[in-house]
Amino acid sequence: MSTLAAVLRVGETPPIGTGMVPRVEAHLYDGGLPRLVAYRVTEGPELERYPGGYAPDFAAETTYPVTDVLLAIPEARALSSIGQRLDTLSTKAEANYGRDFGSMVFTTDVEWGSDGYGRLFEARSQLEAHPFDGQVTVTLTPGATDEQTAALRENLDRIAGPTRVYVSAENGE
């Protein structure tokens, strides 16, 4: 049975006040194979499911669960200071390999050496090397494993912009 392990939200600070106006939300489910399921936040607000699911490799030396969600969804990518450059890389990947960053992350596995890996790796590096003008928050639930928690925190540390981790009181922090 799947358990909600974390909720990732991406948005922007309103012009007046505090908080976040979310554009994207992703839920990390654990139970067997951990999966991130992403949603665009539309008017209402309502959650519009992004096709597919993403199974990050939390055991990898360097993991990219947050970065990949930011790259995969155009509304999140647009909050980067180099959003247009990232859109161009995604378009080039689609032209050359038949899949944009969204389908690379949420539909197919893109492993080292596979078609399109170079474009995705370049985009990861670019996104993490430039200011991110939006906000990114991760809420960890009691279902989050130590490995997932460490990977999410480490990835957030590489994002050059406002990030925050919220921890359920049940997690003991």
C-alpha positions in Angstrom: 0.0 0.0 0.0 1.3 3.5 -0.9 2.0 6.0 1.8 2.3 9.8 1.3 5.9 10.5 2.2 6.3 14.2 1.1 4.6 17.0 -0.6 6.7 19.4 -2.8 5.2 22.8 -3.7 6.6 25.3 -6.2 5.3 28.8 -6.5 6.0 32.5 -6.0 5.7 35.0 -3.2 2.7 37.3 -3.7 3.6 41.0 -4.4 2.2 42.0 -1.0 2.2 39.7 2.0 3.7 36.4 2.8 3.1 32.8 1.9 3.2 31.2 -1.5 1.0 31.2 -4.6 1.6 27.6 -5.7 2.0 26.7 -9.4 3.0 23.1 -9.0 2.5 20.4 -6.4 4.1 17.0 -6.4 3.3 14.1 -4.0 5.9 11.5 -3.1 4.4 8.1 -2.4 6.3 5.3 -0.8 5.5 1.7 -0.6 7.5 -0.5 -2.9 8.8 1.8 -5.6 8.8 5.5 -4.4 7.0 7.7 -7.0 6.5 11.4 -7.4 3.1 12.3 -9.0 2.9 16.0 -10.1 0.1 18.4 -10.5 -0.3 21.9 -12.0 -2.2 24.2 -9.7 -4.9 25.9 -11.8 -7.5 28.5 -11.0 -9.9 27.6 -8.2 -7.4 26.3 -7.0 -7.6 22.9 -8.5 -4.9 20.2 -9.1 -4.5 19.1 -12.7 -2.6 15.8 -12.9 0.6 15.8 -15.0 0.8 12.6 -17.0 3.0 9.8 -15.7 5.0 9.4 -12.5 8.6 9.8 -11.6 10.7 7.3 -9.6 13.8 9.1 -8.5 16.8 7.1 -7.5 17.2 8.1 -3.9 20.2 5.8 -3.4 22.3 7.5 -6.1 25.3 9.5 -5.0 23.6 12.7 -6.3 19.8 12.7 -6.6 17.7 15.2 -8.4 14.0 14.7 -7.3 13.3 18.4 -6.8 15.4 19.6 -9.7 13.8 17.1 -12.1 10.3 18.2 -11.1 11.2 21.8 -11.7 12.6 21.0 -15.1 9.7 18.7 -16.1 6.9 21.2 -15.7 7.0 24.4 -17.7 5.1 26.4 -15.0 7.9 25.6 -12.5 10.7 26.0 -15.0 9.4 29.5 -15.8 10.3 30.6 -12.2 14.0 30.1 -12.9 16.1 33.1 -13.9 17.1 31.1 -17.0 13.6 29.7 -17.7 13.8 30.6 -21.4 17.1 28.7 -21.7 15.6 25.7 -20.0 12.6 25.8 -22.3 15.0 25.9 -25.3 16.9 22.8 -24.0 13.6 21.0 -23.5 12.5 21.8 -27.1 15.9 20.7 -28.4 15.5 17.4 -26.5 12.1 16.9 -28.1 13.4 17.7 -31.6 16.4 15.4 -31.3 15.1 12.6 -29.2 11.3 12.7 -29.5 10.7 13.6 -25.8 10.8 16.9 -23.8 11.9 17.1 -20.2 8.3 16.4 -19.0 8.2 13.1 -20.7 11.8 12.3 -19.8 11.1 12.7 -16.1 7.5 11.5 -15.9 7.2 8.9 -18.7 10.5 7.3 -19.4 13.7 6.5 -17.6 16.7 8.7 -18.6 19.8 6.9 -17.4 23.4 7.8 -18.0 24.2 7.2 -21.6 20.6 7.0 -22.9 19.2 9.3 -25.6 18.6 12.7 -24.1 20.5 12.2 -20.9 23.0 14.9 -21.9 20.3 17.6 -22.4 18.7 16.7 -19.1 22.1 16.7 -17.3 22.9 20.1 -18.8 19.5 21.5 -17.7 20.0 20.2 -14.2 23.4 21.9 -14.0 22.0 25.1 -15.4 19.0 25.2 -13.1 21.1 24.6 -10.0 23.8 27.1 -11.0 21.4 30.1 -11.5 19.0 31.9 -9.2 15.6 30.4 -8.8 13.1 33.2 -8.5 10.2 31.1 -7.1 9.8 29.3 -3.8 10.2 25.6 -3.2 8.9 23.9 -0.1 9.0 20.2 0.9 6.7 18.9 3.6 8.0 15.6 5.0 5.4 13.3 6.5 6.0 10.4 8.9 6.1 8.1 5.8 9.3 9.7 4.6 12.3 7.4 4.9 15.7 8.7 6.1 17.1 8.1 2.6 14.3 10.2 1.0 14.6 12.9 3.6 18.4 13.2 3.1 18.0 13.2 -0.7 15.3 15.9 -0.7 17.2 18.1 1.7 20.5 17.7 -0.2 18.7 18.6 -3.5 17.0 21.6 -2.0 20.4 22.9 -0.8 21.6 23.0 -4.4 18.6 25.2 -5.5 19.7 28.9 -5.5 16.5 30.4 -4.2 14.1 30.4 -1.3 13.5 26.8 -0.1 12.0 25.4 3.1 11.5 22.1 4.6 8.5 21.4 6.9 8.5 18.3 9.0 5.5 16.6 10.5 5.5 16.8 14.3 5.2 13.0 14.3 8.7 12.8 12.8 10.1 14.0 16.1 11.8 17.2 14.8 
